[in-house]
Amino acid sequence: MSTVRKALIGVVGVALVATGCGGKREDNNQSAQQPGGQASCEASEGRVTIATGNVGGVYYVLGGGLAQVISNNSKLKATAADTGASVQNIQQLADKTYDIAFSLADTAADAVQGKSAFEGKPQKVQALARIHSNYTQVVVRADSGINSVADFRGKRISTGSPKSGTEVIANRLLQAAGLKDSDLSPQRLALRQTVDGMKEGKIDGLVWSGGLPTPEITDLTTSMGGKVKFIDITPQLGALKQLNQVYDQGTIPAATYKQPADVPTIVVPNFLLVREDFPAGNACAITKLMFDKKADLEKTHPSAKEITKETAIRTDPVPVHPGAKQALGVS
C-alpha cells in the first residue's frame, strides 16, 4: 500500500464501520420545531449512518470525514460504512439500513424517476446538497492495445462493484461504443481488487467514477508508472447525454496522477441523499455543518473544495430536502 493511500485512508479509519455492521435503522430522530412550524436548525440526540463507497475511493474518505464533523459538532453520533456505492446506497437508504448516502447524480435521477435499476419503483429520496464531481477515470495497461472504449472488445475490463454508480456509467460507455457484455470479459470488482488485478496482469483495464485524486488510482499510477495509461472517453459523451443531461466534459489534470498530459473525460456531479422523512432539524444542521466546517472536510480530501452554496441546490430532478433548503437560505 502506498504512502499516499495509507495517509488518506488512515485519516478516516476511526469514523468508519464495516458494511455488515450498518444494520437497519430503528430510531427516527425527531427535531424540535420553531414557532410557525419551521424546524429548528439544530440536530437532535441520536445516531446516523452514512453509506459511502469502495474502500480507497473518495466517497469512503470524504464520508468518514463527514461522520467526524457531525459527531464532533452536534448531538448526533455518526458512523460511515464502506459500500458498493450509488445504486446499493439508494436501495439501502430506502430500506432504512442507512440514513444518509452518497450517490452519483445520474443514479439519483434514475431513482426518483423510477428508471434503469429502479425501473417502475421511484424512490422517495431527497438531496441535502450537490457536492463534488466524479471524474470517469479509464485506465488501461499500456501493452493492452486499448486506445478507446471500442477497443475493450475481447479484453478483461473491470466495470466496478455490482450496483455501483461506476457500473452504471461503465455499462453506458459500452452501450455508447456499440458493445455488449458478451463482447468482452467484464470483471465486476471493487476498486482495491481491481487495482491488484491490474498490477498482477489479470485485468487489462478499468473504469472508475470518483473524485480527484482517488487514492487507489494514485497507488496504481505510482506503482506501475508508464505501464498504465489513461484513455480519452469523450467520444461517448454525446450518447451519454441522450440518456441523462447531467453528463458533461471535464479534464483530469496531468498533475493529479503525474501523467504526461491532461486527459479529457466525462464528469458527473455527486449528491448527498436522505429519505424524504429524514428529520428537518437534522437535515438543516448537517447541511449547515458542511459549510461551517468545510475546512475540516477539505483536510480529509481536497474534493470538498468543490462544495459551494451556489451549486449545492443544483440537484434537479432530485428535490432538495426542506431542512437543507433552510440551511442554504432558499425557499
Phi and psi restraints in degrees (value plus and minus 20) as a CYANA .aco file:
   2 SER   PHI     -91.8   -51.8
   2 SER   PSI     140.6   180.6
   3 THR   PHI     -81.0   -41.0
   3 THR   PSI     -61.0   -21.0
   4 VAL   PHI     -81.0   -41.0
   4 VAL   PSI     -67.0   -27.0
   5 ARG   PHI     -83.7   -43.7
   5 ARG   PSI     -62.8   -22.8
   6 LYS   PHI     -80.5   -40.5
   6 LYS   PSI     -62.5   -22.5
   7 ALA   PHI     -84.7   -44.7
   7 ALA   PSI     -66.9   -26.9
   8 LEU   PHI     -88.5   -48.5
   8 LEU   PSI     -62.2   -22.2
   9 ILE   PHI     -92.0   -52.0
   9 ILE   PSI     -56.2   -16.2
  10 GLY   PHI     -83.6   -43.6
  10 GLY   PSI     -51.0   -11.0
  11 VAL   PHI     -78.6   -38.6
  11 VAL   PSI     -56.4   -16.4
  12 VAL   PHI    -129.0   -89.0
  12 VAL   PSI     -20.5    19.5
  13 GLY   PHI     -75.6   -35.6
  13 GLY   PSI     -58.6   -18.6
  14 VAL   PHI     -85.0   -45.0
  14 VAL   PSI     -45.4    -5.4
  15 ALA   PHI    -113.3   -73.3
  15 ALA   PSI     -19.8    20.2
  16 LEU   PHI    -127.0   -87.0
  16 LEU   PSI     126.4   166.4
  17 VAL   PHI    -146.1  -106.1
  17 VAL   PSI     136.6   176.6
  18 ALA   PHI     -83.2   -43.2
  18 ALA   PSI     128.6   168.6
  19 THR   PHI     -74.8   -34.8
  19 THR   PSI     -63.3   -23.3
  20 GLY   PHI     -85.6   -45.6
  20 GLY   PSI     -32.6     7.4
  21 CYS   PHI    -112.6   -72.6
  21 CYS   PSI     -19.4    20.6
  22 GLY   PHI     -81.8   -41.8
  22 GLY   PSI     -75.8   -35.8
  23 GLY   PHI      52.9    92.9
  23 GLY   PSI     136.4   176.4
  24 LYS   PHI     -92.4   -52.4
  24 LYS   PSI     124.2   164.2
  25 ARG   PHI    -101.1   -61.1
  25 ARG   PSI     108.2   148.2
  26 GLU   PHI    -125.5   -85.5
  26 GLU   PSI     -46.8    -6.8
  27 ASP   PHI    -117.6   -77.6
  27 ASP   PSI     111.1   151.1
  28 ASN   PHI    -136.5   -96.5
  28 ASN   PSI      70.5   110.5
  29 ASN   PHI     -77.6   -37.6
  29 ASN   PSI     116.2   156.2
  30 GLN   PHI    -125.3   -85.3
  30 GLN   PSI     124.6   164.6
  31 SER   PHI    -132.4   -92.4
  31 SER   PSI     129.3   169.3
  32 ALA   PHI     -84.0   -44.0
  32 ALA   PSI     130.9   170.9
  33 GLN   PHI    -127.4   -87.4
  33 GLN   PSI     122.7   162.7
  34 GLN   PHI    -103.6   -63.6
  34 GLN   PSI     142.4   182.4
  35 PRO   PHI     -73.8   -33.8
  35 PRO   PSI     117.9   157.9
  36 GLY   PHI      74.1   114.1
  36 GLY   PSI     -22.3    17.7
  37 GLY   PHI      73.9   113.9
  37 GLY   PSI     -27.6    12.4
  38 GLN   PHI     -96.4   -56.4
  38 GLN   PSI     116.2   156.2
  39 ALA   PHI     -87.9   -47.9
  39 ALA   PSI     122.6   162.6
  40 SER   PHI     -90.5   -50.5
  40 SER   PSI     127.4   167.4
  41 CYS   PHI    -108.0   -68.0
  41 CYS   PSI      39.2    79.2
  42 GLU   PHI    -160.4  -120.4
  42 GLU   PSI     112.4   152.4
  43 ALA   PHI     -93.6   -53.6
  43 ALA   PSI     123.4   163.4
  44 SER   PHI    -106.4   -66.4
  44 SER   PSI     145.3   185.3
  45 GLU   PHI     -88.9   -48.9
  45 GLU   PSI     122.4   162.4
  46 GLY   PHI     135.8   175.8
  46 GLY   PSI    -184.9  -144.9
  47 ARG   PHI    -148.4  -108.4
  47 ARG   PSI     125.9   165.9
  48 VAL   PHI    -153.8  -113.8
  48 VAL   PSI     125.5   165.5
  49 THR   PHI    -135.7   -95.7
  49 THR   PSI     123.0   163.0
  50 ILE   PHI    -139.1   -99.1
  50 ILE   PSI     103.4   143.4
  51 ALA   PHI    -106.9   -66.9
  51 ALA   PSI     103.1   143.1
  52 THR   PHI    -127.7   -87.7
  52 THR   PSI    -121.1   -81.1
  53 GLY   PHI    -193.1  -153.1
  53 GLY   PSI    -177.2  -137.2
  54 ASN   PHI     -83.2   -43.2
  54 ASN   PSI     121.8   161.8
  55 VAL   PHI     -77.2   -37.2
  55 VAL   PSI     112.0   152.0
  56 GLY   PHI      72.5   112.5
  56 GLY   PSI     -26.6    13.4
  57 GLY   PHI    -113.7   -73.7
  57 GLY   PSI     149.0   189.0
  58 VAL   PHI     -90.2   -50.2
  58 VAL   PSI     -56.9   -16.9
  59 TYR   PHI     -73.0   -33.0
  59 TYR   PSI     -66.5   -26.5
  60 TYR   PHI     -81.4   -41.4
  60 TYR   PSI     -67.2   -27.2
  61 VAL   PHI     -89.0   -49.0
  61 VAL   PSI     -70.1   -30.1
  62 LEU   PHI     -88.3   -48.3
  62 LEU   PSI     -54.9   -14.9
  63 GLY   PHI     -84.1   -44.1
  63 GLY   PSI     -58.7   -18.7
  64 GLY   PHI     -84.3   -44.3
  64 GLY   PSI     -60.0   -20.0
  65 GLY   PHI     -84.5   -44.5
  65 GLY   PSI     -60.6   -20.6
  66 LEU   PHI     -84.3   -44.3
  66 LEU   PSI     -60.2   -20.2
  67 ALA   PHI     -80.1   -40.1
  67 ALA   PSI     -60.7   -20.7
  68 GLN   PHI     -85.1   -45.1
  68 GLN   PSI     -63.5   -23.5
  69 VAL   PHI     -80.8   -40.8
  69 VAL   PSI     -65.0   -25.0
  70 ILE   PHI     -83.7   -43.7
  70 ILE   PSI     -68.4   -28.4
  71 SER   PHI     -85.3   -45.3
  71 SER   PSI     -55.0   -15.0
  72 ASN   PHI    -102.9   -62.9
  72 ASN   PSI     -35.0     5.0
  73 ASN   PHI    -151.1  -111.1
  73 ASN   PSI      -4.1    35.9
  74 SER   PHI    -172.7  -132.7
  74 SER   PSI     157.4   197.4
  75 LYS   PHI     -97.2   -57.2
  75 LYS   PSI     -33.3     6.7
  76 LEU   PHI    -100.2   -60.2
  76 LEU   PSI     126.6   166.6
  77 LYS   PHI    -130.9   -90.9
  77 LYS   PSI     101.4   141.4
  78 ALA   PHI    -133.9   -93.9
  78 ALA   PSI     122.5   162.5
  79 THR   PHI    -149.5  -109.5
  79 THR   PSI     129.0   169.0
  80 ALA   PHI    -137.6   -97.6
  80 ALA   PSI     124.5   164.5
  81 ALA   PHI    -144.7  -104.7
  81 ALA   PSI     122.5   162.5
  82 ASP   PHI     -95.5   -55.5
  82 ASP   PSI     120.6   160.6
  83 THR   PHI    -163.3  -123.3
  83 THR   PSI    -198.6  -158.6
  84 GLY   PHI     -97.2   -57.2
  84 GLY   PSI     -28.7    11.3
  85 ALA   PHI      72.3   112.3
  85 ALA   PSI    -170.9  -130.9
  86 SER   PHI     -63.5   -23.5
  86 SER   PSI     -81.6   -41.6
  87 VAL   PHI     -82.2   -42.2
  87 VAL   PSI     -70.2   -30.2
  88 GLN   PHI     -79.4   -39.4
  88 GLN   PSI     -61.2   -21.2
  89 ASN   PHI     -79.0   -39.0
  89 ASN   PSI     -65.2   -25.2
  90 ILE   PHI     -88.7   -48.7
  90 ILE   PSI     -59.9   -19.9
  91 GLN   PHI     -80.4   -40.4
  91 GLN   PSI     -62.6   -22.6
  92 GLN   PHI    -102.3   -62.3
  92 GLN   PSI     -38.3     1.7
  93 LEU   PHI     -88.6   -48.6
  93 LEU   PSI     -65.4   -25.4
  94 ALA   PHI     -83.8   -43.8
  94 ALA   PSI     -56.5   -16.5
  95 ASP   PHI    -109.1   -69.1
  95 ASP   PSI     -10.8    29.2
  96 LYS   PHI      51.7    91.7
  96 LYS   PSI       0.2    40.2
  97 THR   PHI     -88.0   -48.0
  97 THR   PSI     -58.1   -18.1
  98 TYR   PHI    -146.3  -106.3
  98 TYR   PSI     141.3   181.3
  99 ASP   PHI    -122.5   -82.5
  99 ASP   PSI     -50.0   -10.0
 100 ILE   PHI    -153.8  -113.8
 100 ILE   PSI     125.1   165.1
 101 ALA   PHI    -165.9  -125.9
 101 ALA   PSI     119.2   159.2
 102 PHE   PHI    -100.9   -60.9
 102 PHE   PSI     123.5   163.5
 103 SER   PHI    -176.7  -136.7
 103 SER   PSI     127.5   167.5
 104 LEU   PHI     -88.1   -48.1
 104 LEU   PSI     127.1   167.1
 105 ALA   PHI     -82.7   -42.7
 105 ALA   PSI     -56.6   -16.6
 106 ASP   PHI     -86.4   -46.4
 106 ASP   PSI     -60.3   -20.3
 107 THR   PHI     -87.9   -47.9
 107 THR   PSI     -60.9   -20.9
 108 ALA   PHI     -82.9   -42.9
 108 ALA   PSI     -60.0   -20.0
 109 ALA   PHI     -83.6   -43.6
 109 ALA   PSI     -63.6   -23.6
 110 ASP   PHI     -77.5   -37.5
 110 ASP   PSI     -60.7   -20.7
 111 ALA   PHI     -84.4   -44.4
 111 ALA   PSI     -68.4   -28.4
 112 VAL   PHI     -93.7   -53.7
 112 VAL   PSI     -42.0    -2.0
 113 GLN   PHI    -115.9   -75.9
 113 GLN   PSI     -24.2    15.8
 114 GLY   PHI      47.1    87.1
 114 GLY   PSI      23.7    63.7
 115 LYS   PHI    -137.4   -97.4
 115 LYS   PSI     149.6   189.6
 116 SER   PHI      31.7    71.7
 116 SER   PSI    -139.6   -99.6
 117 ALA   PHI     -83.8   -43.8
 117 ALA   PSI     -35.7     4.3
 118 PHE   PHI    -133.7   -93.7
 118 PHE   PSI       7.2    47.2
 119 GLU   PHI     -70.3   -30.3
 119 GLU   PSI     101.5   141.5
 120 GLY   PHI      54.5    94.5
 120 GLY   PSI     -17.0    23.0
 121 LYS   PHI    -152.9  -112.9
 121 LYS   PSI      53.7    93.7
 122 PRO   PHI     -77.7   -37.7
 122 PRO   PSI     118.3   158.3
 123 GLN   PHI    -119.6   -79.6
 123 GLN   PSI     118.1   158.1
 124 LYS   PHI    -108.2   -68.2
 124 LYS   PSI      50.9    90.9
 125 VAL   PHI    -138.3   -98.3
 125 VAL   PSI     133.8   173.8
 126 GLN   PHI    -155.7  -115.7
 126 GLN   PSI     145.1   185.1
 127 ALA   PHI    -122.0   -82.0
 127 ALA   PSI     119.7   159.7
 128 LEU   PHI    -101.7   -61.7
 128 LEU   PSI     -56.5   -16.5
 129 ALA   PHI    -193.5  -153.5
 129 ALA   PSI     133.9   173.9
 130 ARG   PHI    -100.4   -60.4
 130 ARG   PSI     114.3   154.3
 131 ILE   PHI    -134.8   -94.8
 131 ILE   PSI    -146.0  -106.0
 132 HIS   PHI    -102.1   -62.1
 132 HIS   PSI     152.9   192.9
 133 SER   PHI    -118.7   -78.7
 133 SER   PSI     128.9   168.9
 134 ASN   PHI    -117.5   -77.5
 134 ASN   PSI     117.3   157.3
 135 TYR   PHI    -125.5   -85.5
 135 TYR   PSI     108.3   148.3
 136 THR   PHI     -96.9   -56.9
 136 THR   PSI      92.5   132.5
 137 GLN   PHI    -130.2   -90.2
 137 GLN   PSI      90.7   130.7
 138 VAL   PHI    -129.6   -89.6
 138 VAL   PSI      91.9   131.9
 139 VAL   PHI    -138.6   -98.6
 139 VAL   PSI     114.7   154.7
 140 VAL   PHI    -151.8  -111.8
 140 VAL   PSI     138.9   178.9
 141 ARG   PHI     -88.5   -48.5
 141 ARG   PSI     115.6   155.6
 142 ALA   PHI     -81.5   -41.5
 142 ALA   PSI     -46.1    -6.1
 143 ASP   PHI    -114.5   -74.5
 143 ASP   PSI      -8.5    31.5
 144 SER   PHI    -103.1   -63.1
 144 SER   PSI     -35.5     4.5
 145 GLY   PHI      58.8    98.8
 145 GLY   PSI      -7.4    32.6
 146 ILE   PHI    -116.8   -76.8
 146 ILE   PSI     101.8   141.8
 147 ASN   PHI    -147.0  -107.0
 147 ASN   PSI     -23.8    16.2
 148 SER   PHI    -175.9  -135.9
 148 SER   PSI     149.1   189.1
 149 VAL   PHI     -82.6   -42.6
 149 VAL   PSI     -55.5   -15.5
 150 ALA   PHI     -79.8   -39.8
 150 ALA   PSI     -48.1    -8.1
 151 ASP   PHI     -95.8   -55.8
 151 ASP   PSI     -21.2    18.8
 152 PHE   PHI     -86.8   -46.8
 152 PHE   PSI     -38.0     2.0
 153 ARG   PHI     -73.4   -33.4
 153 ARG   PSI     105.7   145.7
 154 GLY   PHI      58.4    98.4
 154 GLY   PSI     -16.8    23.2
 155 LYS   PHI    -123.4   -83.4
 155 LYS   PSI     143.2   183.2
 156 ARG   PHI    -113.3   -73.3
 156 ARG   PSI      84.2   124.2
 157 ILE   PHI    -139.8   -99.8
 157 ILE   PSI     108.6   148.6
 158 SER   PHI    -102.7   -62.7
 158 SER   PSI     100.4   140.4
 159 THR   PHI    -122.3   -82.3
 159 THR   PSI      -7.2    32.8
 160 GLY   PHI      76.5   116.5
 160 GLY   PSI     151.6   191.6
 161 SER   PHI     -82.5   -42.5
 161 SER   PSI     126.1   166.1
 162 PRO   PHI     -76.0   -36.0
 162 PRO   PSI     118.1   158.1
 163 LYS   PHI      45.9    85.9
 163 LYS   PSI       7.2    47.2
 164 SER   PHI    -122.2   -82.2
 164 SER   PSI     140.5   180.5
 165 GLY   PHI     -84.5   -44.5
 165 GLY   PSI     -52.9   -12.9
 166 THR   PHI     -79.1   -39.1
 166 THR   PSI     -63.8   -23.8
 167 GLU   PHI     -83.4   -43.4
 167 GLU   PSI     -58.7   -18.7
 168 VAL   PHI     -79.2   -39.2
 168 VAL   PSI     -70.0   -30.0
 169 ILE   PHI     -87.2   -47.2
 169 ILE   PSI     -60.6   -20.6
 170 ALA   PHI     -79.1   -39.1
 170 ALA   PSI     -64.9   -24.9
 171 ASN   PHI     -85.2   -45.2
 171 ASN   PSI     -55.3   -15.3
 172 ARG   PHI     -91.6   -51.6
 172 ARG   PSI     -54.8   -14.8
 173 LEU   PHI     -83.1   -43.1
 173 LEU   PSI     -62.6   -22.6
 174 LEU   PHI     -81.1   -41.1
 174 LEU   PSI     -66.9   -26.9
 175 GLN   PHI     -79.7   -39.7
 175 GLN   PSI     -63.0   -23.0
 176 ALA   PHI     -83.9   -43.9
 176 ALA   PSI     -48.9    -8.9
 177 ALA   PHI    -111.7   -71.7
 177 ALA   PSI     -14.7    25.3
 178 GLY   PHI      58.5    98.5
 178 GLY   PSI       4.1    44.1
 179 LEU   PHI    -130.9   -90.9
 179 LEU   PSI     134.8   174.8
 180 LYS   PHI    -140.2  -100.2
 180 LYS   PSI     146.0   186.0
 181 ASP   PHI     -72.3   -32.3
 181 ASP   PSI     -59.4   -19.4
 182 SER   PHI     -88.2   -48.2
 182 SER   PSI     -32.8     7.2
 183 ASP   PHI    -103.0   -63.0
 183 ASP   PSI     -29.5    10.5
 184 LEU   PHI    -162.6  -122.6
 184 LEU   PSI    -195.7  -155.7
 185 SER   PHI    -132.2   -92.2
 185 SER   PSI      65.0   105.0
 186 PRO   PHI     -90.3   -50.3
 186 PRO   PSI     117.8   157.8
 187 GLN   PHI    -134.9   -94.9
 187 GLN   PSI      90.2   130.2
 188 ARG   PHI    -110.1   -70.1
 188 ARG   PSI      60.6   100.6
 189 LEU   PHI    -142.5  -102.5
 189 LEU   PSI     130.1   170.1
 190 ALA   PHI     -86.7   -46.7
 190 ALA   PSI     144.3   184.3
 191 LEU   PHI     -83.3   -43.3
 191 LEU   PSI     -62.3   -22.3
 192 ARG   PHI     -81.3   -41.3
 192 ARG   PSI     -64.9   -24.9
 193 GLN   PHI     -85.8   -45.8
 193 GLN   PSI     -54.9   -14.9
 194 THR   PHI     -83.3   -43.3
 194 THR   PSI     -68.4   -28.4
 195 VAL   PHI     -82.1   -42.1
 195 VAL   PSI     -62.2   -22.2
 196 ASP   PHI     -80.8   -40.8
 196 ASP   PSI     -61.0   -21.0
 197 GLY   PHI     -85.8   -45.8
 197 GLY   PSI     -55.9   -15.9
 198 MET   PHI     -84.1   -44.1
 198 MET   PSI     -64.8   -24.8
 199 LYS   PHI     -82.8   -42.8
 199 LYS   PSI     -56.2   -16.2
 200 GLU   PHI    -105.1   -65.1
 200 GLU   PSI     -23.3    16.7
 201 GLY   PHI      58.6    98.6
 201 GLY   PSI      -4.8    35.2
 202 LYS   PHI    -111.0   -71.0
 202 LYS   PSI     -32.9     7.1
 203 ILE   PHI    -149.7  -109.7
 203 ILE   PSI     116.4   156.4
 204 ASP   PHI    -106.8   -66.8
 204 ASP   PSI     -48.2    -8.2
 205 GLY   PHI    -186.4  -146.4
 205 GLY   PSI     147.0   187.0
 206 LEU   PHI    -160.5  -120.5
 206 LEU   PSI     132.1   172.1
 207 VAL   PHI    -134.3   -94.3
 207 VAL   PSI     111.0   151.0
 208 TRP   PHI    -160.5  -120.5
 208 TRP   PSI     113.1   153.1
 209 SER   PHI    -131.5   -91.5
 209 SER   PSI      92.1   132.1
 210 GLY   PHI    -182.7  -142.7
 210 GLY   PSI     151.2   191.2
 211 GLY   PHI     -93.5   -53.5
 211 GLY   PSI     153.3   193.3
 212 LEU   PHI    -133.5   -93.5
 212 LEU   PSI     112.4   152.4
 213 PRO   PHI    -103.3   -63.3
 213 PRO   PSI     132.1   172.1
 214 THR   PHI    -112.1   -72.1
 214 THR   PSI     102.4   142.4
 215 PRO   PHI     -71.3   -31.3
 215 PRO   PSI     -62.3   -22.3
 216 GLU   PHI     -89.4   -49.4
 216 GLU   PSI     -53.5   -13.5
 217 ILE   PHI     -90.7   -50.7
 217 ILE   PSI     -56.8   -16.8
 218 THR   PHI     -78.8   -38.8
 218 THR   PSI     -63.9   -23.9
 219 ASP   PHI     -79.9   -39.9
 219 ASP   PSI     -64.1   -24.1
 220 LEU   PHI     -84.0   -44.0
 220 LEU   PSI     -68.6   -28.6
 221 THR   PHI     -91.1   -51.1
 221 THR   PSI     -50.8   -10.8
 222 THR   PHI     -90.7   -50.7
 222 THR   PSI     -63.6   -23.6
 223 SER   PHI     -97.7   -57.7
 223 SER   PSI     -51.3   -11.3
 224 MET   PHI    -122.3   -82.3
 224 MET   PSI     -36.5     3.5
 225 GLY   PHI      34.0    74.0
 225 GLY   PSI    -148.5  -108.5
 226 GLY   PHI     -92.2   -52.2
 226 GLY   PSI     -20.2    19.8
 227 LYS   PHI     -98.7   -58.7
 227 LYS   PSI     -29.3    10.7
 228 VAL   PHI    -148.4  -108.4
 228 VAL   PSI     139.2   179.2
 229 LYS   PHI    -170.0  -130.0
 229 LYS   PSI     136.6   176.6
 230 PHE   PHI    -111.1   -71.1
 230 PHE   PSI     129.0   169.0
 231 ILE   PHI    -139.4   -99.4
 231 ILE   PSI     133.5   173.5
 232 ASP   PHI    -103.0   -63.0
 232 ASP   PSI     100.5   140.5
 233 ILE   PHI    -129.1   -89.1
 233 ILE   PSI     -12.7    27.3
 234 THR   PHI     -83.7   -43.7
 234 THR   PSI     -39.6     0.4
 235 PRO   PHI     -78.7   -38.7
 235 PRO   PSI     -40.0     0.0
 236 GLN   PHI    -108.8   -68.8
 236 GLN   PSI     -24.1    15.9
 237 LEU   PHI     -80.7   -40.7
 237 LEU   PSI     -63.8   -23.8
 238 GLY   PHI     -77.2   -37.2
 238 GLY   PSI     -64.8   -24.8
 239 ALA   PHI     -86.6   -46.6
 239 ALA   PSI     -57.3   -17.3
 240 LEU   PHI     -88.3   -48.3
 240 LEU   PSI     -57.8   -17.8
 241 LYS   PHI     -85.8   -45.8
 241 LYS   PSI     -44.8    -4.8
 242 GLN   PHI     -89.5   -49.5
 242 GLN   PSI     -47.7    -7.7
 243 LEU   PHI    -101.8   -61.8
 243 LEU   PSI     -57.3   -17.3
 244 ASN   PHI    -180.7  -140.7
 244 ASN   PSI     107.6   147.6
 245 GLN   PHI     -92.7   -52.7
 245 GLN   PSI     -26.8    13.2
 246 VAL   PHI     -89.8   -49.8
 246 VAL   PSI     -39.3     0.7
 247 TYR   PHI     -91.2   -51.2
 247 TYR   PSI     120.7   160.7
 248 ASP   PHI    -167.4  -127.4
 248 ASP   PSI     148.0   188.0
 249 GLN   PHI    -109.2   -69.2
 249 GLN   PSI     121.7   161.7
 250 GLY   PHI    -165.5  -125.5
 250 GLY   PSI    -193.3  -153.3
 251 THR   PHI    -158.5  -118.5
 251 THR   PSI     114.5   154.5
 252 ILE   PHI    -112.2   -72.2
 252 ILE   PSI      86.4   126.4
 253 PRO   PHI     -79.0   -39.0
 253 PRO   PSI     123.3   163.3
 254 ALA   PHI     -75.1   -35.1
 254 ALA   PSI     -56.5   -16.5
 255 ALA   PHI     -88.4   -48.4
 255 ALA   PSI     -40.8    -0.8
 256 THR   PHI     -76.7   -36.7
 256 THR   PSI     -66.6   -26.6
 257 TYR   PHI    -143.8  -103.8
 257 TYR   PSI       1.2    41.2
 258 LYS   PHI      35.0    75.0
 258 LYS   PSI      30.6    70.6
 259 GLN   PHI    -115.3   -75.3
 259 GLN   PSI     143.1   183.1
 260 PRO   PHI     -89.2   -49.2
 260 PRO   PSI     -40.7    -0.7
 261 ALA   PHI    -176.7  -136.7
 261 ALA   PSI     141.7   181.7
 262 ASP   PHI     -81.4   -41.4
 262 ASP   PSI     132.3   172.3
 263 VAL   PHI    -140.8  -100.8
 263 VAL   PSI      97.3   137.3
 264 PRO   PHI     -86.2   -46.2
 264 PRO   PSI     122.6   162.6
 265 THR   PHI    -174.4  -134.4
 265 THR   PSI    -194.0  -154.0
 266 ILE   PHI    -129.9   -89.9
 266 ILE   PSI     112.3   152.3
 267 VAL   PHI    -137.6   -97.6
 267 VAL   PSI     136.6   176.6
 268 VAL   PHI    -167.3  -127.3
 268 VAL   PSI     118.5   158.5
 269 PRO   PHI     -89.4   -49.4
 269 PRO   PSI     144.1   184.1
 270 ASN   PHI    -134.7   -94.7
 270 ASN   PSI     127.3   167.3
 271 PHE   PHI    -139.5   -99.5
 271 PHE   PSI     132.4   172.4
 272 LEU   PHI    -124.8   -84.8
 272 LEU   PSI      97.9   137.9
 273 LEU   PHI    -131.6   -91.6
 273 LEU   PSI     133.9   173.9
 274 VAL   PHI    -160.2  -120.2
 274 VAL   PSI     149.4   189.4
 275 ARG   PHI     -94.3   -54.3
 275 ARG   PSI     139.7   179.7
 276 GLU   PHI     -88.2   -48.2
 276 GLU   PSI     -38.1     1.9
 277 ASP   PHI    -113.9   -73.9
 277 ASP   PSI      -9.9    30.1
 278 PHE   PHI     -83.8   -43.8
 278 PHE   PSI     113.1   153.1
 279 PRO   PHI     -74.0   -34.0
 279 PRO   PSI     111.3   151.3
 280 ALA   PHI     -83.0   -43.0
 280 ALA   PSI     -58.0   -18.0
 281 GLY   PHI     -83.1   -43.1
 281 GLY   PSI     -61.1   -21.1
 282 ASN   PHI     -87.2   -47.2
 282 ASN   PSI     -61.2   -21.2
 283 ALA   PHI     -82.0   -42.0
 283 ALA   PSI     -62.7   -22.7
 284 CYS   PHI     -84.6   -44.6
 284 CYS   PSI     -66.9   -26.9
 285 ALA   PHI     -83.5   -43.5
 285 ALA   PSI     -63.1   -23.1
 286 ILE   PHI     -88.3   -48.3
 286 ILE   PSI     -63.1   -23.1
 287 THR   PHI     -82.2   -42.2
 287 THR   PSI     -63.3   -23.3
 288 LYS   PHI     -82.1   -42.1
 288 LYS   PSI     -59.9   -19.9
 289 LEU   PHI     -82.7   -42.7
 289 LEU   PSI     -54.2   -14.2
 290 MET   PHI     -79.5   -39.5
 290 MET   PSI     -50.3   -10.3
 291 PHE   PHI    -114.2   -74.2
 291 PHE   PSI     -58.8   -18.8
 292 ASP   PHI     -84.3   -44.3
 292 ASP   PSI     -54.3   -14.3
 293 LYS   PHI    -133.9   -93.9
 293 LYS   PSI       8.9    48.9
 294 LYS   PHI     -78.5   -38.5
 294 LYS   PSI     -56.3   -16.3
 295 ALA   PHI     -80.1   -40.1
 295 ALA   PSI     -56.5   -16.5
 296 ASP   PHI     -87.2   -47.2
 296 ASP   PSI     -60.0   -20.0
 297 LEU   PHI     -86.3   -46.3
 297 LEU   PSI     -56.8   -16.8
 298 GLU   PHI     -84.9   -44.9
 298 GLU   PSI     -51.4   -11.4
 299 LYS   PHI     -88.8   -48.8
 299 LYS   PSI     -51.1   -11.1
 300 THR   PHI     -89.8   -49.8
 300 THR   PSI     -66.7   -26.7
 301 HIS   PHI    -176.9  -136.9
 301 HIS   PSI     115.5   155.5
 302 PRO   PHI     -82.9   -42.9
 302 PRO   PSI     -37.5     2.5
 303 SER   PHI     -82.1   -42.1
 303 SER   PSI     -42.4    -2.4
 304 ALA   PHI     -83.8   -43.8
 304 ALA   PSI     -37.5     2.5
 305 LYS   PHI     -82.4   -42.4
 305 LYS   PSI     -42.9    -2.9
 306 GLU   PHI     -96.8   -56.8
 306 GLU   PSI     -33.7     6.3
 307 ILE   PHI     -96.0   -56.0
 307 ILE   PSI      95.9   135.9
 308 THR   PHI    -155.1  -115.1
 308 THR   PSI     133.5   173.5
 309 LYS   PHI     -85.7   -45.7
 309 LYS   PSI     -49.6    -9.6
 310 GLU   PHI     -85.7   -45.7
 310 GLU   PSI     -59.3   -19.3
 311 THR   PHI    -114.9   -74.9
 311 THR   PSI     -35.1     4.9
 312 ALA   PHI     -76.5   -36.5
 312 ALA   PSI     -54.7   -14.7
 313 ILE   PHI    -108.2   -68.2
 313 ILE   PSI     -20.8    19.2
 314 ARG   PHI    -105.9   -65.9
 314 ARG   PSI      56.4    96.4
 315 THR   PHI    -141.4  -101.4
 315 THR   PSI     -13.7    26.3
 316 ASP   PHI     -72.3   -32.3
 316 ASP   PSI     114.5   154.5
 317 PRO   PHI    -110.2   -70.2
 317 PRO   PSI     -12.1    27.9
 318 VAL   PHI    -101.9   -61.9
 318 VAL   PSI     103.4   143.4
 319 PRO   PHI     -89.3   -49.3
 319 PRO   PSI     129.7   169.7
 320 VAL   PHI    -104.8   -64.8
 320 VAL   PSI     114.7   154.7
 321 HIS   PHI     -81.8   -41.8
 321 HIS   PSI     119.7   159.7
 322 PRO   PHI     -73.4   -33.4
 322 PRO   PSI     -58.4   -18.4
 323 GLY   PHI     -85.6   -45.6
 323 GLY   PSI     -57.6   -17.6
 324 ALA   PHI     -88.2   -48.2
 324 ALA   PSI     -59.0   -19.0
 325 LYS   PHI     -77.8   -37.8
 325 LYS   PSI     -62.6   -22.6
 326 GLN   PHI     -80.5   -40.5
 326 GLN   PSI     -64.3   -24.3
 327 ALA   PHI     -84.7   -44.7
 327 ALA   PSI     -53.5   -13.5
 328 LEU   PHI    -109.5   -69.5
 328 LEU   PSI     -24.6    15.4
 329 GLY   PHI      51.6    91.6
 329 GLY   PSI      13.8    53.8
 330 VAL   PHI    -142.3  -102.3
 330 VAL   PSI     137.6   177.6
